[in-house]
């Protein structure tokens, strides 16, 4: 009842053999594989052969005990409801999975669909293993965050009927500083959890006692080695890597098929609890072993039934030859370990010398993000998928218009993100680099989009701008913006009729623009140059004040241009002209 946390008792072998025989006797509605599949014996795919694994004991559970209860013969097909608002019957209680536990399985399936799409992991496989390992976290006894209310532990792995696995976590997970024990709803032993653990609920912790963390870790464990759960070979190898037993394989396959035919959620803590375990005789009695006949020497008569030991049929006192000791059983060869996958080697990500990320709105960033995958010792890890994600209030994207990009690290362990393209929104945004399929320390990068700028403004014509008092200017003011000699398109600008060259305060008399209601306006904001860097201002109108006036245009980036406007008196006007301000640009 453990994923890399213990080895099942040898005395349970006969018990599970009975369970396997019962599985084989199930109707075709429960048969998990091809018609005619022989349960309890190696299949045509060789599924019963040992599956190498990097954990102690050769698999995720260390061949620990597990629940052997079989699914019902009848599938949990819903029956018609009695009427509107009447709950639909879902079949046997075994089809009900506690709500939080079921949610964890489905969230793990969704994450694996994204991070390891080639695995094709169904949540029903996790549910089957979770039921066999812990009875769905003991009927869903978990809190709102998915952590078990009471610690679920397998037996002490001290070699007494189980695997011998000395303590690897100083008792941190199992409370045992002498030997390891299987921990949590998916029964991981600490030595496996150390590299297979995942953070499934986003709380920053990897806890084997949390169903979200444990389910995601189990999914990644099953999906390693590029196994494909949509194929019989991949599915069987993955399950056997969890517990290397044909009986276990048959049992998990049957529960998975049962859940595929229908299931539903039940309140946490109300799930149906299994009763029989592989390390006890509960409900499954092993057949008795027939006694061996007594061993005799050549020419010696065997003991007669009913005769006293040490006496022959004539009442003699012959002493039988002692039985020679039985030869010891040959040791079981250890399963050759398979090192963790490349992804499992990664301890953290580091920045790979990325310079400051700054670009003008609409432009491409000249600097690209580089991230290096490293082991705990700082060694680079190649062939790791790194996902770059843009977040924040921005319309910036990667080259191609996407906000997420996945890149494989090169021989130096470096993943170079696609070039960033700035949008029109200015300000900071974040790019996060994370390892696909593993919750390890990532890297956050801050990128900045600055406003488009111009450093020079110039009128497109040199025609004087004049009109008579009370009239309108015949020509509209048009300017061109450039930045470092290049056209500065889409640059923000402001136009203000100022009091003088030294006083940028808005003038309260003289020429003005008109708003939609015909009222005088002497400051225009929100202006922008077009793609060619041109800005054409609305028409200007003169009041009754004559003289020389100044129009000042400014842009982002500091470009400034001051334009003179002249208002002359009408032919019959006697008004005194206003003082002429000194114009400068």
C-alpha positions, 0 to 999 in steps of 0.5 A, spaced: 500 500 500 505 504 498 508 508 492 516 507 493 515 506 501 515 498 502 515 491 500 509 487 500 509 481 505 511 474 502 505 471 505 501 475 502 503 472 495 498 467 496 492 472 498 493 476 492 493 470 487 486 468 489 485 475 488 488 475 481 484 468 480 477 472 482 479 478 477 480 472 471 473 470 473 470 477 472 465 478 466 467 481 460 464 487 462 470 488 467 476 485 463 481 491 462 485 488 456 484 484 450 479 478 449 482 472 452 487 476 456 490 471 462 490 474 468 495 472 473 500 470 468 505 474 464 501 477 458 503 477 451 506 484 452 511 481 457 507 485 462 509 481 468 517 482 467 521 487 472 520 494 470 527 498 472 526 504 476 531 509 480 527 507 486 529 503 492 526 496 491 525 497 483 518 500 483 514 506 486 511 502 492 517 497 494 512 492 493 508 494 499 502 491 501 495 494 498 488 493 498 486 487 494 478 489 494 475 487 487 470 492 483 463 490 483 461 485 477 456 490 475 458 497 472 456 503 475 451 505 470 446 511 472 439 509 472 434 514 470 431 519 475 424 519 478 423 526 476 426 533 476 430 534 481 431 527 483 438 525 484 440 520 479 443 513 482 450 512 480 450 504 482 455 501 487 458 505 493 465 503 490 464 508 484 463 514 488 470 518 489 471 523 495 470 530 491 477 533 493 480 527 491 477 526 485 478 533 483 486 532 485 486 526 480 483 530 474 487 536 475 493 532 475 491 529 468 490 536 466 497 538 468 500 532 464 496 533 458 499 540 457 506 538 460 507 531 457 502 530 452 505 524 449 503 520 456 496 520 455 495 519 462 487 518 464 485 520 471 481 514 472 488 510 472 490 515 478 483 513 481 485 506 480 492 506 484 489 511 489 484 506 491 488 500 491 494 504 495 490 508 500 482 507 499 482 514 496 485 517 502 481 513 507 475 515 504 477 522 503 479 524 509 482 530 507 482 538 509 480 543 504 487 544 501 487 536 500 492 534 506 490 528 509 487 529 516 491 523 519 498 521 516 497 514 512 503 510 513 505 503 510 509 498 514 516 499 517 521 497 511 526 493 516 527 487 511 522 483 516 517 480 510 518 487 506 524 491 503 529 493 507 530 500 506 534 504 511 531 511 513 533 516 507 529 522 510 531 523 517 524 521 519 521 528 516 515 524 512 514 518 516 516 520 523 521 514 523 529 515 523 531 508 523 527 505 516 523 508 511 515 507 510 510 509 505 507 515 506 501 519 504 494 517 499 499 515 493 504 511 498 511 514 496 517 512 500 521 518 502 527 516 497 522 516 491 519 523 493 525 526 494 526 526 486 519 525 484 515 530 489 511 535 485 507 541 488 500 540 485 496 545 489 500 551 488 502 552 495 509 552 494 510 545 498 511 538 495 507 534 501 506 527 500 500 527 505 497 532 500 492 529 495 494 534 489 501 533 490 501 526 491 496 525 485 501 530 480 507 526 483 504 519 481 502 522 474 509 524 473 512 518 475 507 513 471 509 518 465 517 518 465 521 514 460 516 516 455 511 511 456 504 512 453 498 510 457 494 509 451 498 503 449 498 496 452 505 496 453 506 503 456 500 502 461 502 495 463 510 497 464 508 504 468 503 500 473 508 495 474 513 500 475 509 502 481 508 495 484 512 490 480 506 484 481 502 481 476 496 481 481 497 488 482 497 490 475 490 486 474 487 489 480 489 496 478 487 495 470 480 492 473 479 498 477 481 503 472 476 500 467 470 500 472 471 508 473 471 509 466 464 506 465 462 511 470 463 514 477 461 520 481 463 525 487 461 524 494 462 528 500 469 528 503 470 523 508 464 519 506 468 514 501 467 507 501 473 504 505 476 497 502 477 491 507 482 486 505 489 487 504 495 483 501 499 482 507 493 479 511 488 473 510 482 478 510 477 475 506 482 471 502 485 464 505 491 461 501 490 454 500 494 449 504 501 446 502 500 438 502 506 435 507 512 432 503 513 425 504 518 423 509 525 422 506 528 415 506 535 412 505 536 406 499 533 400 502 529 403 508 522 402 508 518 408 509 514 409 516 507 406 516 501 410 517 499 409 525 506 407 526 510 410 532 516 414 530 523 410 531 520 403 530 519 399 524 513 395 522 516 389 527 517 393 533 524 394 532 528 400 534 531 402 527 533 410 528 531 413 521 536 417 518 536 425 519 533 429 513 538 433 510 537 441 510 533 444 505 538 448 500 537 455 501 533 459 495 537 462 490 537 470 492 533 474 487 537 478 483 536 486 484 532 490 479 537 494 475 536 501 477 534 506 471 537 513 473 531 519 473 529 522 467 533 529 465 527 533 468 528 529 474 535 532 475 533 539 475 534 542 481 533 550 479 533 555 473 538 560 473 539 566 469 544 565 463 546 572 462 540 576 460 541 584 459 536 589 461 530 588 457 527 595 454 524 596 448 520 602 445 513 601 444 512 597 437 519 595 437 522 588 438 527 587 444 534 587 442 536 583 448 533 575 448 532 572 455 537 566 456 535 561 462 540 555 464 537 548 467 542 546 473 542 540 478 543 542 485 550 541 484 550 547 479 551 542 473 548 544 467 542 539 464 541 539 457 534 537 453 530 540 458 523 543 456 523 550 459 516 554 459 517 562 458 510 565 460 509 573 459 504 576 465 502 583 467 498 588 464 501 588 457 500 587 450 507 585 449 508 578 446 514 573 443 516 573 436 510 570 432 504 573 437 504 568 443 505 569 450 507 562 452 513 559 449 517 552 450 524 551 448 529 545 450 535 547 453 541 546 449 548 542 450 550 547 455 543 547 459 541 554 456 534 555 453 534 561 449 527 564 449 524 567 442 525 575 441 520 579 445 516 584 441 513 590 445 506 592 444 503 599 445 502 599 452 508 602 456 510 600 463 513 593 466 511 586 465 514 580 467 517 573 463 517 567 468 521 561 466 519 554 469 521 547 468 515 543 464 513 537 468 517 539 474 516 544 480 523 547 481 525 554 483 524 558 476 527 565 474 523 571 473 525 577 468 522 584 468 521 587 461 520 595 460 516 598 454 517 605 454 513 610 450 515 612 443 519 618 442 521 624 438 527 628 439 526 633 433 520 637 430 519 641 424 514 645 420 513 641 413 512 648 410 515 655 411 508 659 410 507 665 415 501 663 419 497 670 419 489 672 419 485 678 421 482 679 428 476 675 429 477 671 423 481 664 422 487 662 419 487 659 412 493 654 413 493 649 418 499 647 422 503 641 420 509 638 423 514 632 422 517 628 428 524 624 427 528 621 432 535 620 431 534 622 424 528 617 423 521 618 422 518 618 429 511 615 428 505 614 433 509 619 438 504 622 443 504 630 442 501 636 446 499 643 443 499 649 447 498 657 446 503 659 451 503 666 454 511 667 452 517 664 450 519 664 457 512 663 460 509 656 458 502 658 461 496 657 457 494 664 454 488 666 456 487 671 449 489 671 442 488 665 437 485 658 439 482 652 437 475 650 437 472 644 441 465 640 438 461 645 441 465 651 438 468 653 445 475 656 445 480 651 447 488 653 447 491 646 449 490 640 446 492 633 449 492 626 446 495 628 439 499 623 436 504 623 430 502 618 424 506 612 421 510 618 417 511 622 423 506 627 421 502 631 425 496 636 423 493 640 428 486 643 427 484 650 425 486 656 429 481 662 430 483 669 432 479 673 437 479 680 437 486 681 440 491 683 435 499 682 435 504 676 435 502 669 439 506 663 440 504 656 439 508 651 442 508 643 440 512 638 445 512 630 444 515 624 448 522 624 448 523 632 449 522 635 442 519 642 442 517 647 437 514 654 437 510 657 432 509 664 431 502 666 429 500 673 427 493 677 428 492 683 424 487 688 425 481 689 420 480 694 416 475 698 420 478 696 427 481 701 432 483 696 437 490 697 440 495 691 438 497 686 444 505 686 445 509 681 441 512 676 445 519 674 443 518 667 439 524 662 440 524 654 438 
